[in-house]
């Protein structure tokens, strides 16, 4: 092998240097998460449930239905935020998948079938 020798190699000593300063946290204001002026999406679930429950003949007081609407609203909110982060006009594929997901998830409630399934 080129450059190898059988004699022991003395480690190279680096010159003494002052310790590095502690890292500082840089605040990038464009990426910092700040509370939005809009109410949280969970506050939208009860009015949406009230809007849909009557015409569909659902009991808006049903705890399982209330939980399902909350899960649906929060899921849609997260996916739609992703869609609009990906594309300022809203990524059409993500918007379409969000619609499919919500329809499939909430479809079990109008006739009560599967309301208690996990």
Backbone torsions as a table, in degrees:
resi	resn	phi	psi	omega
1	UNK	NA	138.8	-179.2
2	UNK	-75.5	134.5	174.7
3	UNK	83.6	2.9	180.0
4	UNK	-99.4	145.8	176.1
5	UNK	-137.2	161.7	-178.9
6	UNK	-86.5	-10.4	179.8
7	UNK	-81.3	147.7	-178.6
8	UNK	-62.3	145.2	-178.3
9	UNK	-99.2	125.0	177.4
10	UNK	-80.3	129.7	179.8
11	UNK	-62.9	142.8	177.7
12	UNK	-75.5	131.9	179.7
13	UNK	-96.8	126.0	177.8
14	UNK	-78.2	147.6	178.1
15	UNK	-63.0	150.1	177.9
16	UNK	-64.7	133.3	179.5
17	UNK	-130.0	150.6	175.2
18	UNK	-66.4	151.5	179.7
19	UNK	-62.8	149.1	178.4
20	UNK	-69.8	145.4	178.0
21	UNK	-66.1	154.0	178.0
22	UNK	-61.7	140.9	-179.8
23	UNK	-63.1	142.8	177.2
24	UNK	-105.2	150.6	178.7
25	UNK	-84.6	121.0	177.7
26	UNK	-89.2	129.8	179.3
27	UNK	-98.2	112.4	175.8
28	UNK	-96.1	105.4	-173.1
29	UNK	-65.4	-19.7	179.7
30	UNK	-76.9	-21.5	-176.6
31	UNK	-109.2	-4.9	-176.5
32	UNK	-72.3	133.1	177.6
33	UNK	-82.3	127.3	178.5
34	UNK	-126.7	151.1	177.7
35	UNK	-60.6	138.1	-179.1
36	UNK	-85.8	157.6	176.5
37	UNK	-74.7	-20.3	179.3
38	UNK	-74.4	146.6	177.4
39	UNK	-67.1	156.8	178.3
40	UNK	-61.9	151.7	-176.8
41	UNK	-62.6	-25.0	-180.0
42	UNK	-63.7	-23.6	178.3
43	UNK	-76.3	-11.8	178.5
44	UNK	-85.5	-19.4	-175.7
45	UNK	-62.7	-49.6	-178.6
46	UNK	-60.4	-45.2	178.5
47	UNK	-65.1	-35.6	178.1
48	UNK	-65.9	-41.3	178.0
49	UNK	-62.1	-44.5	179.0
50	UNK	-61.5	-37.6	-180.0
51	UNK	-65.4	-42.2	-176.0
52	UNK	-89.9	-28.4	-173.8
53	UNK	-61.3	-47.3	-177.5
54	UNK	-58.4	-58.5	-178.2
55	UNK	-61.4	-27.9	-178.7
56	UNK	-92.0	-2.2	179.5
57	UNK	71.5	31.8	-179.4
58	UNK	-100.2	154.4	177.5
59	UNK	-89.7	105.9	-178.1
60	UNK	-64.6	-15.6	179.4
61	UNK	-86.8	-8.7	179.9
62	UNK	-63.9	119.4	-175.6
63	UNK	-62.0	-38.3	179.2
64	UNK	-65.0	-40.1	178.7
65	UNK	-67.2	-41.4	177.4
66	UNK	-61.0	-42.0	178.2
67	UNK	-65.1	-42.9	179.3
68	UNK	-61.5	-42.0	178.2
69	UNK	-65.3	-40.0	177.7
70	UNK	-61.8	-46.3	178.2
71	UNK	-61.8	-43.0	179.4
72	UNK	-62.5	-45.4	-179.4
73	UNK	-65.5	-44.4	179.8
74	UNK	-65.0	-40.1	178.7
75	UNK	-64.6	-47.7	179.0
76	UNK	-60.9	-41.2	179.5
77	UNK	-59.6	-47.7	-178.8
78	UNK	-64.5	-43.7	-178.6
79	UNK	-69.3	-37.4	178.8
80	UNK	-71.5	-33.3	173.5
81	UNK	-61.6	-42.7	176.8
82	UNK	-61.2	-43.7	-179.5
83	UNK	-59.8	-38.3	-178.1
84	UNK	-85.6	-18.2	170.3
85	UNK	-74.4	-35.8	-178.7
86	UNK	-71.0	-41.2	-177.4
87	UNK	-142.5	121.9	-177.7
88	UNK	-55.0	-25.4	177.9
89	UNK	-90.0	-1.9	-177.9
90	UNK	92.9	112.6	-179.4
91	UNK	-60.1	114.6	-175.5
92	UNK	-58.9	-35.3	179.9
93	UNK	-67.3	-42.0	179.1
94	UNK	-69.0	-37.4	177.4
95	UNK	-64.4	-43.4	179.6
96	UNK	-63.9	-42.7	178.7
97	UNK	-64.8	-35.8	177.7
98	UNK	-63.3	-43.2	177.8
99	UNK	-61.3	-45.5	179.5
100	UNK	-61.5	-43.3	-179.4
101	UNK	-60.9	-48.0	-178.6
102	UNK	-65.2	-42.6	179.0
103	UNK	-61.4	-44.9	-179.3
104	UNK	-66.2	-40.7	-178.3
105	UNK	-68.1	-44.4	-175.7
106	UNK	-87.2	-9.6	-177.8
107	UNK	-63.3	-21.9	-177.4
108	UNK	-76.9	-7.8	-174.3
109	UNK	-94.5	-32.8	-176.4
110	UNK	-55.8	-37.6	179.1
111	UNK	-101.2	3.1	178.9
112	UNK	82.1	-7.1	-179.0
113	UNK	-67.5	130.4	176.1
114	UNK	77.4	5.9	-176.3
115	UNK	-60.4	-29.5	-179.1
116	UNK	-100.7	-0.4	-178.9
117	UNK	-75.6	153.8	177.5
118	UNK	-117.3	NA	NA
